[in-house]
Amino acid sequence: MDPVLNPYAPGAGTPPPELAGRDDLREKVRIAIARLRRGLQAKSVLMVGLRGVGKTVLLDRMRDDARANGVQTIRIEAPEGRSLPALLAPQLRQALLALSRNLRARDLAQRGLRALAGFAKSLKLKYEDIEVGLDFDPEPGLADNGDLEHDLQALLETAGQAAASADTALAMFIDELQHVKEDELAALITAMHRCAQQRLPIVLVGAGLPQLPGRMGRAKSYAERLFDFPEVGPLNATAARLAIIKPAHAQGVDFTEPAVAALSEDAGLPLLSAGVGQTRLGPRDVFADPARRRCRGFGYSHRGIGREFLSRALRPPDAGREALPARHGGIGPGAAPLRRHR
């Protein structure tokens, strides 16, 4: 295949040519948002999994699904070293400005913007990285106490009320949640709990490493009852097969059955699936004999992708190596288990 037309491109958070095997999770989030939009109870969803399983891509696709249904969304990645208030404030401003253009929601959205002004000004001394444009003066007594847990609760309540008046929902998509400090997680959990008690249409859809549920539970003991924590793992055999053959078929290339069986062994992780496809679809690399699996380019898909995966997975050390078979540089089945990072 012409390398320019090769549909596979492994990368960090880059969309695959075929998002296979994740329909159940997408439907779970769709139902949760639809229920909250109608004033019904639903749990927020925080996906957990090792690096390379496709959490970021899935989070972005879920956000696309929500926007297509008229839901107001914000999207945040929580890097190390940034505070949650600094990440939330600019995104909430954009969401509230969008809601303020709805005639039914205008007054409540503008009140939300006043709450945001009080929130940012009162917390600026503690969280120096907060930078947000202020469109209205603060309303005295509204989200301006200087206490994150109290003020974030008040801010999200006003945002939820504005979303409800616009007959929509506000969905917050946050990636790398494990980087958020525990006291800031506690404030977020408290605010989401209060919104749930008031049946406000606000939902949190997040993604993080496997230690996230434990960190959430330490921050607030009721977090495990407030959120669902579905695990995002390697693709099953059917989904792995689809992830390999469908993009190639769209380019007029078909694998033989023995080749599909051989390739699918390497395609359970979406990152590896893309690497396998990228390196196997060279001009003469479509093969019928499974004994020829170690053909030209195989070295990159096994060793190079292993290095690429582990360079991200091994932060902190050893987290994630159990996801890789031994031939990719991981520990693989049967190897001595490594202690999980906590």
C-alpha positions as CSV (number, residue, x, y, z in Angstrom):
1,M,0.0,0.0,0.0
2,D,1.1,3.5,-0.7
3,P,2.3,4.8,2.7
4,V,0.6,8.1,2.1
5,L,-2.8,6.2,2.0
6,N,-2.0,4.0,5.0
7,P,-4.9,4.5,7.4
8,Y,-3.1,3.5,10.5
9,A,-1.2,6.1,12.6
10,P,-0.2,5.2,16.2
11,G,-0.1,8.2,18.5
12,A,-1.1,9.6,21.9
13,G,-4.8,10.3,21.8
14,T,-5.0,10.4,18.0
15,P,-8.3,8.9,16.6
16,P,-8.0,5.5,15.1
17,P,-9.5,4.8,11.7
18,E,-12.0,2.5,13.3
19,L,-13.2,2.9,17.0
20,A,-14.0,-0.7,17.6
21,G,-15.3,-2.4,20.7
22,R,-16.4,0.7,22.6
23,D,-20.1,1.1,21.7
24,D,-21.3,-0.1,25.1
25,L,-19.4,2.6,26.9
26,R,-20.5,5.3,24.5
27,E,-24.1,4.1,25.0
28,K,-23.7,4.2,28.8
29,V,-22.7,7.8,28.7
30,R,-25.4,8.8,26.2
31,I,-28.0,7.3,28.5
32,A,-26.7,9.0,31.6
33,I,-26.7,12.4,29.8
34,A,-30.2,11.9,28.4
35,R,-31.6,10.9,31.8
36,L,-30.0,14.0,33.5
37,R,-31.3,16.2,30.8
38,R,-34.8,15.0,31.7
39,G,-34.4,15.5,35.4
40,L,-33.8,11.9,36.2
41,Q,-31.0,10.4,38.3
42,A,-27.9,9.0,36.6
43,K,-24.3,8.5,37.7
44,S,-21.4,10.3,36.2
45,V,-18.9,8.0,34.5
46,L,-15.1,7.9,35.2
47,M,-13.3,5.5,32.9
48,V,-10.1,3.8,34.2
49,G,-7.5,2.0,32.3
50,L,-3.8,1.7,31.5
51,R,-2.1,4.0,29.0
52,G,-2.6,3.0,25.3
53,V,-6.1,1.5,25.7
54,G,-7.8,4.5,24.0
55,K,-9.3,6.4,26.9
56,T,-8.6,9.8,25.5
57,V,-9.9,9.0,22.0
58,L,-13.1,7.5,23.6
59,L,-13.6,10.6,25.8
60,D,-13.4,12.8,22.7
61,R,-15.8,10.6,20.8
62,M,-18.2,10.7,23.7
63,R,-18.0,14.5,23.7
64,D,-18.7,14.6,19.9
65,D,-21.8,12.4,20.6
66,A,-23.0,14.8,23.3
67,R,-22.5,17.9,21.2
68,A,-24.4,16.2,18.3
69,N,-27.4,15.8,20.7
70,G,-27.3,19.5,21.6
71,V,-25.6,19.1,25.0
72,Q,-23.3,21.9,26.2
73,T,-19.8,20.5,26.8
74,I,-16.5,21.5,28.2
75,R,-13.2,19.5,27.6
76,I,-10.2,19.6,30.0
77,E,-7.0,17.7,30.3
78,A,-5.6,17.8,33.8
79,P,-1.8,18.1,33.6
80,E,0.5,17.8,36.6
81,G,1.2,21.2,38.2
82,R,-2.1,22.9,37.3
83,S,-4.9,23.6,39.7
84,L,-8.5,22.4,39.0
85,P,-10.0,25.9,39.4
86,A,-7.5,27.2,36.8
87,L,-8.6,24.5,34.4
88,L,-12.3,24.8,35.0
89,A,-12.8,28.6,35.0
90,P,-12.1,29.4,31.3
91,Q,-14.1,26.4,30.1
92,L,-17.1,27.2,32.3
93,R,-17.0,30.8,31.1
94,Q,-17.3,29.6,27.5
95,A,-20.1,27.3,28.4
96,L,-22.0,30.0,30.3
97,L,-21.5,32.5,27.5
98,A,-23.0,29.9,25.1
99,L,-26.0,29.3,27.4
100,S,-26.5,33.1,27.7
101,R,-27.3,33.3,24.0
102,N,-30.4,31.2,24.7
103,L,-33.3,33.5,25.6
104,R,-34.8,31.2,28.2
105,A,-31.4,30.7,29.9
106,R,-30.0,34.2,29.6
107,D,-30.7,35.5,33.1
108,L,-29.5,32.3,34.8
109,A,-26.4,32.1,32.6
110,Q,-25.5,35.7,33.4
111,R,-25.9,34.9,37.0
112,G,-23.5,32.0,36.4
113,L,-21.0,34.4,34.9
114,R,-21.3,36.6,38.1
115,A,-20.7,33.5,40.2
116,L,-17.6,32.8,38.1
117,A,-16.3,36.3,38.7
118,G,-16.7,35.8,42.4
119,F,-15.2,32.4,42.2
120,A,-12.1,33.6,40.3
121,K,-11.5,36.7,42.4
122,S,-11.9,35.0,45.8
123,L,-9.7,32.0,45.0
124,K,-6.9,34.0,43.1
125,L,-4.8,34.3,46.2
126,K,-4.7,30.6,46.8
127,Y,-4.7,29.4,43.2
128,E,-2.4,31.9,41.5
129,D,-2.7,30.1,38.1
130,I,-6.4,31.1,37.7
131,E,-6.7,33.3,34.5
132,V,-10.1,34.0,33.1
133,G,-11.9,36.8,31.4
134,L,-14.6,38.4,33.6
135,D,-17.8,39.5,31.8
136,F,-19.8,40.6,34.8
137,D,-19.1,42.0,38.3
138,P,-19.4,39.4,41.1
139,E,-22.7,39.0,43.0
140,P,-21.9,39.4,46.7
141,G,-22.3,36.1,48.5
142,L,-22.3,34.0,45.4
143,A,-19.4,31.6,45.1
144,D,-17.0,34.2,46.7
145,N,-16.1,32.8,50.1
146,G,-12.6,31.8,49.1
147,D,-13.3,28.1,50.0
148,L,-13.0,25.9,47.0
149,E,-15.4,23.2,48.2
150,H,-18.2,25.7,48.9
151,D,-17.6,28.0,46.0
152,L,-17.3,25.3,43.3
153,Q,-20.5,23.8,44.6
154,A,-22.3,27.2,44.2
155,L,-20.7,27.8,40.8
156,L,-21.8,24.4,39.4
157,E,-25.3,24.8,40.8
158,T,-25.8,28.1,38.9
159,A,-24.3,26.5,35.7
160,G,-26.7,23.5,36.1
161,Q,-29.7,25.8,36.6
162,A,-28.8,27.7,33.4
163,A,-28.5,24.4,31.5
164,A,-31.8,23.2,32.8
165,S,-33.5,26.4,31.8
166,A,-32.1,26.0,28.3
167,D,-33.5,22.4,28.2
168,T,-30.0,20.9,27.8
169,A,-27.3,19.5,30.0
170,L,-23.7,20.5,30.9
171,A,-21.3,17.7,30.4
172,M,-17.7,18.1,31.7
173,F,-15.2,15.9,30.0
174,I,-11.9,15.7,32.0
175,D,-8.9,13.6,31.0
176,E,-6.0,12.5,33.2
177,L,-8.1,13.0,36.4
178,Q,-5.5,11.1,38.4
179,H,-3.3,14.3,38.3
180,V,-5.9,16.4,40.2
181,K,-4.9,17.0,43.8
182,E,-6.9,15.2,46.4
183,D,-8.4,18.3,48.1
184,E,-9.5,19.6,44.7
185,L,-11.0,16.2,43.9
186,A,-12.9,16.4,47.1
187,A,-14.3,19.7,46.1
188,L,-15.3,18.4,42.7
189,I,-17.0,15.3,44.2
190,T,-18.9,17.5,46.7
191,A,-20.1,19.8,44.0
192,M,-21.2,16.9,41.8
193,H,-23.0,15.3,44.8
194,R,-24.9,18.5,45.5
195,C,-25.9,18.8,41.8
196,A,-27.2,15.2,41.9
197,Q,-29.2,15.9,45.0
198,Q,-30.9,18.8,43.2
199,R,-31.4,16.8,40.0
200,L,-29.4,19.4,38.0
201,P,-28.4,18.3,34.5
202,I,-24.6,18.3,35.1
203,V,-22.5,15.2,34.4
204,L,-18.9,14.5,34.8
205,V,-17.3,12.1,32.2
206,G,-13.7,11.5,33.1
207,A,-10.7,9.2,32.4
208,G,-7.7,8.3,34.4
209,L,-5.3,5.6,35.4
210,P,-6.3,2.6,37.5
211,Q,-5.4,4.4,40.8
212,L,-8.2,7.0,40.2
213,P,-11.0,5.1,42.1
214,G,-8.8,4.8,45.1
215,R,-7.9,8.5,45.0
216,M,-11.5,9.5,44.6
217,G,-12.5,7.2,47.6
218,R,-9.8,8.8,49.8
219,A,-11.0,12.2,48.8
220,K,-14.6,11.5,49.7
221,S,-15.8,8.1,51.0
222,Y,-19.1,8.2,49.1
223,A,-17.4,8.8,45.7
224,E,-17.6,5.1,44.8
225,R,-21.4,5.3,45.1
226,L,-21.7,8.6,43.2
227,F,-19.7,7.6,40.1
228,D,-19.5,4.5,37.8
229,F,-15.9,3.4,37.2
230,P,-16.0,1.2,34.0
231,E,-12.7,-0.3,33.1
232,V,-11.3,0.3,29.6
233,G,-9.2,-2.6,28.7
234,P,-7.7,-4.3,25.6
235,L,-10.1,-5.0,22.8
236,N,-11.7,-8.4,22.6
237,A,-10.9,-10.7,19.6
238,T,-13.9,-9.5,17.5
239,A,-13.2,-5.8,18.0
240,A,-9.4,-6.3,17.5
241,R,-10.2,-8.1,14.2
242,L,-12.5,-5.2,13.1
243,A,-9.9,-2.6,14.0
244,I,-7.4,-4.3,11.7
245,I,-9.4,-5.3,8.7
246,K,-12.0,-2.5,8.2
247,P,-9.6,0.4,7.6
248,A,-7.5,-1.7,5.2
249,H,-10.6,-2.8,3.3
250,A,-11.7,0.8,2.8
251,Q,-8.4,1.3,1.0
252,G,-8.9,-1.8,-1.2
253,V,-6.6,-4.0,0.8
254,D,-7.8,-7.3,2.3
255,F,-5.9,-9.6,4.7
256,T,-6.1,-13.4,4.4
257,E,-7.7,-15.2,7.2
258,P,-4.5,-16.7,8.6
259,A,-2.9,-13.2,8.5
260,V,-5.9,-11.7,10.3
261,A,-5.6,-14.3,13.0
262,A,-1.9,-13.6,13.4
263,L,-2.3,-9.8,13.4
264,S,-5.2,-9.9,15.9
265,E,-2.9,-11.3,18.5
266,D,-1.1,-7.9,18.5
267,A,-4.2,-5.7,18.1
268,G,-5.9,-5.9,21.5
269,L,-4.5,-2.5,22.5
270,P,-5.6,0.3,20.1
271,L,-2.1,1.8,20.1
272,L,-0.6,-1.5,19.1
273,S,-3.4,-2.1,16.6
274,A,-2.4,1.1,14.8
275,G,1.3,0.2,14.9
276,V,0.6,-3.3,13.6
277,G,-1.5,-1.9,10.7
278,Q,1.0,0.8,9.9
279,T,4.0,-1.5,9.7
280,R,2.2,-4.4,8.0
281,L,0.8,-2.5,5.1
282,G,3.9,-1.7,3.2
283,P,4.0,-2.3,-0.6
284,R,4.7,-6.0,-0.2
285,D,3.7,-6.7,3.4
286,V,0.2,-8.3,2.9
287,F,0.9,-11.9,3.5
288,A,-1.0,-15.2,3.6
289,D,1.4,-17.5,5.5
290,P,1.2,-16.9,9.3
291,A,4.7,-18.4,9.6
292,R,5.9,-15.2,7.9
293,R,4.6,-12.9,10.7
294,R,8.1,-11.6,11.3
295,C,8.2,-9.8,7.9
296,R,9.6,-6.5,7.0
297,G,8.5,-3.8,9.4
298,F,7.6,-6.3,12.2
299,G,10.5,-5.0,14.3
300,Y,8.9,-1.6,14.6
301,S,5.5,-2.9,15.5
302,H,6.9,-5.1,18.3
303,R,9.9,-3.2,19.6
304,G,9.2,0.4,18.5
305,I,5.5,0.4,19.7
306,G,6.6,-1.3,22.9
307,R,9.1,1.5,23.5
308,E,6.5,4.1,22.6
309,F,3.9,2.5,24.9
310,L,6.2,2.1,27.8
311,S,7.7,5.6,27.5
312,R,4.2,6.8,28.5
313,A,3.0,3.7,30.5
314,L,6.0,3.7,32.9
315,R,5.0,7.0,34.6
316,P,5.3,6.2,37.5
317,P,7.6,3.2,37.1
318,D,6.0,-0.1,36.2
319,A,2.5,1.2,35.9
320,G,1.0,-0.4,32.8
321,R,3.6,-3.0,31.9
322,E,1.2,-5.8,32.7
323,A,-0.9,-4.6,29.7
324,L,1.8,-5.6,27.2
325,P,2.7,-9.1,26.1
326,A,6.4,-9.9,26.7
327,R,7.3,-9.6,23.0
328,H,6.3,-5.9,23.1
329,G,8.6,-5.2,26.1
330,G,6.0,-5.8,28.7
331,I,5.9,-8.5,31.4
332,G,3.3,-10.7,29.6
333,P,1.4,-13.7,30.9
334,G,3.4,-16.0,33.1
335,A,6.1,-13.5,34.0
336,A,6.7,-12.4,37.6
337,P,4.0,-9.9,38.5
338,L,5.0,-6.3,39.2
339,R,3.7,-4.3,42.1
340,R,1.1,-1.8,40.9
341,H,1.8,1.9,41.5
342,R,-0.6,3.4,44.1
